[in-house]
Amino acid sequence: MFDPDCRLCPRLAGFLDQVKKEHPDYHARPVSPFGDPEADLLVVGLAPGMHGANATGRPFTGDFAGILLYETLFRYGFSSAPESISADDGLQLFNCRITNAVKCLPPQNKPTGDEINGCNRFLREEVGAMPQGGVLVALGLVAHNSVLKALDLKMSQYKFAHNACHALPGGLRLIDSYHCSRYNTQTRRLTAEMFHEVFSHARSLLNPL
C-alpha cells in the first residue's frame, strides 16, 4: 500500500529533505496516486516533477507535462476538467487512476535502477488491484519496464513502441506512449495528435463497439 512517509531510498529521502528546506510550501514527500484505486485505466508516469507533483502533491499537476495529459483525459471522458491546477481544485477522474513508477522526486529527474526497483512494490499492488480487462498506459520506457516488472514479465518479450499494445496476464492490456514531457513535445517527438491516439486506443479497448 502507498506509504506517504516512505524513506526506503536514502538518496531520495535526503533530497526531499533538502527541497523542503528550500521550498517549505512544497509537498516534498512521496506523491500519492490520484483517482479510483479500482479504475479500469491506469496511467503510469516516471516520477514527480520538481515544480509539479512534488510541489502540489498530485501527479502531473503544476508542470508542463500535465497540460497535455489532463487535456487529453478530459477529451476522452476520463476527467471532469481539462486542467489540473492544484490538489484541492475539485477535479475528478472517471474510471481512471494516475500514478508514477517512482513516487518521490529524484535529482535531475533521474531515479537510479535501485530506486525504480525499490518503489516497484507499490506499483505491483496498484496493478494487482486492476479489474480484468483493464488498460495501462505507460508514459515512457521506465514506466513500461516498471509495469512489466510489477507483473514479473520478461522485458525482452514486450518491446516499447509508441501506441503499441501488449496483451498481459489477467486480461490486462498495456499501451505505450512517449512521455508528455516538455522536451518530447517541443521537439515534436510527441505531438498532441499522437498522444490523443493513445487515449483513443485506450478508450476503444475499454468500450468496444
JOVEN-V885600 format. One record per residue. N is the residue number from 1. PHI is phi in degrees with one decimal (* if undefined). OMEGA is omega in radians with two decimals (none if undefined). NEAR is the number of other ideal C-beta (glycine too) atoms within 12 Angstrom. Layout:
BEGIN
n->N phi->PHI omega->OMEGA near->NEAR
n->N phi->PHI omega->OMEGA near->NEAR
END
This chain:
BEGIN
n->1 phi->* omega->3.14 near->18
n->2 phi->-54.4 omega->-3.12 near->26
n->3 phi->-118.9 omega->-3.11 near->21
n->4 phi->-67.0 omega->3.14 near->18
n->5 phi->-110.5 omega->-3.08 near->14
n->6 phi->-60.3 omega->3.07 near->24
n->7 phi->-136.7 omega->-3.08 near->19
n->8 phi->-67.1 omega->-3.11 near->21
n->9 phi->-104.9 omega->-3.05 near->31
n->10 phi->-56.2 omega->-3.12 near->16
n->11 phi->-64.2 omega->-3.12 near->23
n->12 phi->-69.3 omega->3.14 near->35
n->13 phi->-62.3 omega->3.12 near->26
n->14 phi->-65.6 omega->3.13 near->18
n->15 phi->-66.2 omega->3.11 near->31
n->16 phi->-64.6 omega->3.07 near->35
n->17 phi->-60.5 omega->3.14 near->20
n->18 phi->-65.5 omega->-3.14 near->19
n->19 phi->-63.5 omega->-3.14 near->27
n->20 phi->-63.4 omega->3.10 near->20
n->21 phi->-68.0 omega->-3.12 near->13
n->22 phi->-77.8 omega->-3.11 near->16
n->23 phi->-132.5 omega->-3.04 near->18
n->24 phi->-61.7 omega->3.13 near->12
n->25 phi->-89.5 omega->3.14 near->15
n->26 phi->-81.0 omega->3.04 near->27
n->27 phi->-58.6 omega->3.02 near->33
n->28 phi->47.2 omega->3.08 near->30
n->29 phi->-145.7 omega->3.00 near->28
n->30 phi->-53.8 omega->-3.09 near->35
n->31 phi->-97.2 omega->-3.12 near->44
n->32 phi->-69.2 omega->2.94 near->30
n->33 phi->-57.8 omega->-3.08 near->38
n->34 phi->-126.2 omega->3.09 near->38
n->35 phi->119.8 omega->-3.07 near->33
n->36 phi->-71.7 omega->3.13 near->25
n->37 phi->-61.2 omega->-3.13 near->26
n->38 phi->-112.7 omega->-3.12 near->19
n->39 phi->-64.9 omega->3.08 near->33
n->40 phi->-78.1 omega->3.14 near->32
n->41 phi->-116.7 omega->3.07 near->42
n->42 phi->-120.0 omega->3.10 near->47
n->43 phi->-98.4 omega->-3.06 near->52
n->44 phi->-115.2 omega->3.07 near->49
n->45 phi->-99.1 omega->-3.11 near->46
n->46 phi->-88.5 omega->-3.07 near->42
n->47 phi->-162.2 omega->3.10 near->44
n->48 phi->-60.8 omega->3.05 near->45
n->49 phi->-88.3 omega->-3.08 near->37
n->50 phi->-51.7 omega->-3.06 near->29
n->51 phi->-104.1 omega->3.09 near->24
n->52 phi->-108.7 omega->-3.10 near->37
n->53 phi->-60.4 omega->3.11 near->41
n->54 phi->-63.2 omega->3.12 near->40
n->55 phi->-86.4 omega->-2.99 near->32
n->56 phi->-92.9 omega->-3.10 near->33
n->57 phi->85.5 omega->3.08 near->29
n->58 phi->-124.8 omega->-3.13 near->36
n->59 phi->-54.0 omega->3.04 near->48
n->60 phi->57.9 omega->-3.11 near->47
n->61 phi->-120.6 omega->3.13 near->37
n->62 phi->100.4 omega->3.11 near->29
n->63 phi->-129.0 omega->-3.03 near->31
n->64 phi->-62.1 omega->-3.07 near->22
n->65 phi->-60.3 omega->-3.10 near->41
n->66 phi->-74.6 omega->-3.09 near->42
n->67 phi->-60.2 omega->-3.13 near->26
n->68 phi->-70.0 omega->-3.11 near->35
n->69 phi->-62.0 omega->-3.06 near->46
n->70 phi->-71.0 omega->3.05 near->39
n->71 phi->-61.7 omega->-3.12 near->24
n->72 phi->-71.5 omega->3.10 near->41
n->73 phi->-59.9 omega->3.11 near->42
n->74 phi->-65.3 omega->-3.13 near->25
n->75 phi->-56.8 omega->-3.07 near->23
n->76 phi->-103.7 omega->2.97 near->32
n->77 phi->81.4 omega->-3.13 near->22
n->78 phi->-98.1 omega->-3.07 near->37
n->79 phi->-140.9 omega->-3.12 near->35
n->80 phi->-82.7 omega->-3.12 near->19
n->81 phi->-150.7 omega->-3.08 near->21
n->82 phi->-84.7 omega->-3.09 near->21
n->83 phi->-141.9 omega->3.07 near->22
n->84 phi->-105.5 omega->-3.01 near->37
n->85 phi->-99.4 omega->-3.11 near->21
n->86 phi->-154.5 omega->-3.10 near->20
n->87 phi->-68.4 omega->-3.12 near->23
n->88 phi->-117.7 omega->-3.10 near->12
n->89 phi->-86.9 omega->3.09 near->21
n->90 phi->86.7 omega->-3.13 near->14
n->91 phi->-63.7 omega->3.10 near->30
n->92 phi->-123.8 omega->3.00 near->22
n->93 phi->-103.7 omega->-3.13 near->34
n->94 phi->-111.8 omega->3.13 near->21
n->95 phi->53.9 omega->-3.05 near->29
n->96 phi->-145.3 omega->3.10 near->41
n->97 phi->-139.6 omega->3.11 near->37
n->98 phi->-116.9 omega->3.13 near->42
n->99 phi->-142.2 omega->3.08 near->48
n->100 phi->-131.7 omega->3.09 near->47
n->101 phi->-62.5 omega->3.08 near->46
n->102 phi->-121.4 omega->-2.99 near->46
n->103 phi->-84.9 omega->-3.11 near->48
n->104 phi->-113.6 omega->3.07 near->46
n->105 phi->-62.4 omega->3.06 near->43
n->106 phi->-97.2 omega->3.05 near->35
n->107 phi->-56.5 omega->-3.14 near->22
n->108 phi->56.6 omega->-3.13 near->12
n->109 phi->58.4 omega->-3.08 near->29
n->110 phi->-128.9 omega->3.05 near->17
n->111 phi->-71.1 omega->3.07 near->33
n->112 phi->-80.2 omega->3.09 near->21
n->113 phi->-59.5 omega->3.13 near->18
n->114 phi->-64.9 omega->3.13 near->16
n->115 phi->-68.9 omega->3.09 near->31
n->116 phi->-61.8 omega->-3.14 near->35
n->117 phi->-68.2 omega->-3.13 near->22
n->118 phi->-65.5 omega->-3.12 near->30
n->119 phi->-84.8 omega->-3.05 near->40
n->120 phi->-65.1 omega->-3.13 near->34
n->121 phi->-59.8 omega->-3.13 near->24
n->122 phi->-74.2 omega->3.10 near->34
n->123 phi->-65.9 omega->3.12 near->41
n->124 phi->-58.4 omega->3.12 near->26
n->125 phi->-67.7 omega->3.13 near->21
n->126 phi->-65.0 omega->3.13 near->38
n->127 phi->-65.5 omega->-3.14 near->38
n->128 phi->-64.5 omega->3.14 near->25
n->129 phi->-84.6 omega->-3.09 near->27
n->130 phi->-72.0 omega->3.11 near->38
n->131 phi->-72.2 omega->3.08 near->22
n->132 phi->-58.9 omega->-3.11 near->15
n->133 phi->88.4 omega->3.14 near->21
n->134 phi->-69.9 omega->-3.11 near->34
n->135 phi->-124.2 omega->3.02 near->44
n->136 phi->-110.1 omega->3.01 near->48
n->137 phi->-114.1 omega->-3.14 near->49
n->138 phi->-97.1 omega->3.14 near->47
n->139 phi->-93.1 omega->3.12 near->42
n->140 phi->102.2 omega->-3.05 near->34
n->141 phi->-66.7 omega->-3.13 near->27
n->142 phi->-62.4 omega->3.10 near->35
n->143 phi->-63.2 omega->3.10 near->41
n->144 phi->-56.2 omega->-3.12 near->38
n->145 phi->-66.0 omega->-3.14 near->31
n->146 phi->-67.6 omega->3.07 near->42
n->147 phi->-63.5 omega->3.13 near->45
n->148 phi->-63.0 omega->3.11 near->34
n->149 phi->-62.8 omega->3.14 near->27
n->150 phi->-62.5 omega->-3.14 near->36
n->151 phi->-105.6 omega->-3.14 near->30
n->152 phi->57.6 omega->3.13 near->15
n->153 phi->-104.1 omega->3.13 near->23
n->154 phi->-79.3 omega->-3.09 near->12
n->155 phi->-63.8 omega->-3.11 near->21
n->156 phi->-65.8 omega->-3.10 near->9
n->157 phi->-91.8 omega->-3.09 near->15
n->158 phi->-135.3 omega->-3.06 near->28
n->159 phi->-78.5 omega->3.10 near->17
n->160 phi->-71.5 omega->3.03 near->28
n->161 phi->-159.6 omega->-3.08 near->17
n->162 phi->-58.2 omega->-3.14 near->28
n->163 phi->66.7 omega->3.01 near->26
n->164 phi->-72.4 omega->-3.13 near->22
n->165 phi->-120.4 omega->-3.09 near->27
n->166 phi->-117.9 omega->3.05 near->28
n->167 phi->-80.6 omega->-3.10 near->19
n->168 phi->-116.5 omega->3.09 near->29
n->169 phi->-59.5 omega->3.11 near->21
n->170 phi->75.1 omega->3.12 near->20
n->171 phi->76.6 omega->3.12 near->17
n->172 phi->-77.8 omega->3.02 near->35
n->173 phi->-125.7 omega->3.12 near->32
n->174 phi->-115.7 omega->3.06 near->45
n->175 phi->-109.8 omega->3.13 near->40
n->176 phi->-91.9 omega->3.01 near->37
n->177 phi->-144.1 omega->2.91 near->44
n->178 phi->-60.4 omega->-3.13 near->35
n->179 phi->-66.3 omega->-3.11 near->40
n->180 phi->-84.3 omega->-3.14 near->43
n->181 phi->-78.8 omega->3.09 near->31
n->182 phi->-58.5 omega->-3.11 near->21
n->183 phi->-60.4 omega->-3.08 near->16
n->184 phi->-65.5 omega->-3.12 near->25
n->185 phi->-77.1 omega->-3.13 near->26
n->186 phi->-71.7 omega->3.08 near->14
n->187 phi->-85.4 omega->-3.14 near->12
n->188 phi->63.4 omega->2.90 near->14
n->189 phi->-62.5 omega->3.04 near->18
n->190 phi->-125.3 omega->3.05 near->30
n->191 phi->-101.8 omega->3.09 near->21
n->192 phi->-58.8 omega->-3.14 near->20
n->193 phi->-64.0 omega->3.11 near->17
n->194 phi->-63.6 omega->-3.13 near->24
n->195 phi->-69.6 omega->3.10 near->38
n->196 phi->-61.2 omega->3.14 near->24
n->197 phi->-60.9 omega->3.13 near->26
n->198 phi->-62.5 omega->-3.08 near->41
n->199 phi->-79.4 omega->2.96 near->36
n->200 phi->-64.1 omega->3.09 near->25
n->201 phi->-60.8 omega->3.14 near->28
n->202 phi->-61.8 omega->3.14 near->40
n->203 phi->-62.3 omega->-3.14 near->27
n->204 phi->-67.0 omega->3.11 near->19
n->205 phi->-71.6 omega->-3.13 near->27
n->206 phi->-80.5 omega->-3.13 near->31
n->207 phi->-129.8 omega->-3.12 near->17
n->208 phi->-62.7 omega->3.13 near->11
n->209 phi->-70.9 omega->none near->6
END
